[in-house]
Amino acid sequence: MVTCSSRAEARKLAKAVLTKKLAACVNVLDGVESHYWWQGKLEEARECLLLIKTTKAKADAVTQAIRSAHSYEVPEVIFLPIVQGEGKYLKWIRVSVR
């Protein structure tokens, strides 16, 4: 999961990981309302959320690609394990990022 400042930035980051074959799919969820602590202050912002479908083997490369192209000083890059999923879909992810 990666939050972005705008839809334009979200699209740019999605393209960055997809063109490098680091992800099989990226969903852009617009209209996320984030509330968070930043530099000792409570903040809120409208953001887009990227859901990046990739493999554990590509996690470091995805992190680097996001870090190098993101506008935030500290971008959110969080990986969640896939506990279970439709077998053909999971295979498609693995094949797509080879």
N, C-alpha and C positions, 0 to 999 in steps of 0.2 A: 504494500500500500504506500502511495506517495501522494501528499497533498501539494497542490499547485496554486499560484496566485490568480490564475485566469484560465479560461478555456484555451486561449492561444498558447500559453505556456504548456498546458496539459497536452495539447496536440503535438507540440514541438518535442516534448519528452517522450511521448508515445512513439513518435516516428523514430526518435534516436535509438530506442531499444529494439524496435521492430526491424529497422534496416540493418542492424548489426546481428540479427537473428538471436538476440538475447531473450526474447519472449515470443510466445506463440500468439498471444492476444493481449490487448490492453483495452480495458473499459474506462471511459471517461464519464464520471458521475458529477454533474454540475449542480450547483446550488447547495453545497455543503456549508453549514454554519459551524465554524470552529471557535471554541472558547479555550484559552490557554494562558499559561504564565510565560512571559518573556521579559527578561532583564528586570525581574522584580515587580513587574506590573501585570495585572490581569488584562488580557487583550481579547478581542473577538474579531473575526474576519470571515468574509465570504470566500470560499475556495472551491476548487475542483478536486476530486479524489480519483487517482488512477488505481485500478486493480490490474496488476501486471501478472499474467500467467506465465510462469517459468519453472525451471528446475532448481534444485538446491545447488547443483554444479555451476549454475550461471549467476548465483546470488552476488558474488563479489563483483563480477563484471557489470551487472545491472546497477549495483550501488555506485560504482565508479562512473558509469555513463550518466546517471542521475546527478551525482555530485558535480560533475564537470559542466553540466548544461543548466542547472537549476538556479533560479534567482535568489533563493533563500540562503542566508548565511549558514543555517543548520537545517537542511531539508529533512523532512520525515521520510525515512526509508525503512519499512517494517516488513519482515517476512513471516508469514504464518504457515505452519505445516499443513499439508493436505492429509487429513486423517482418512478420508475415504472419498471416492468419486467414481463416476461412470468409467469403466475400463477403457473403452474406445476413446473417450475424451482425454484421459490421462496419457494414453499412448500418443495421441495426436500432439499433445504438448511436448512430450519427449522427442518425437520425430521432428517437430517444427524448429526446435532450437539446436539441432545437431550441426 
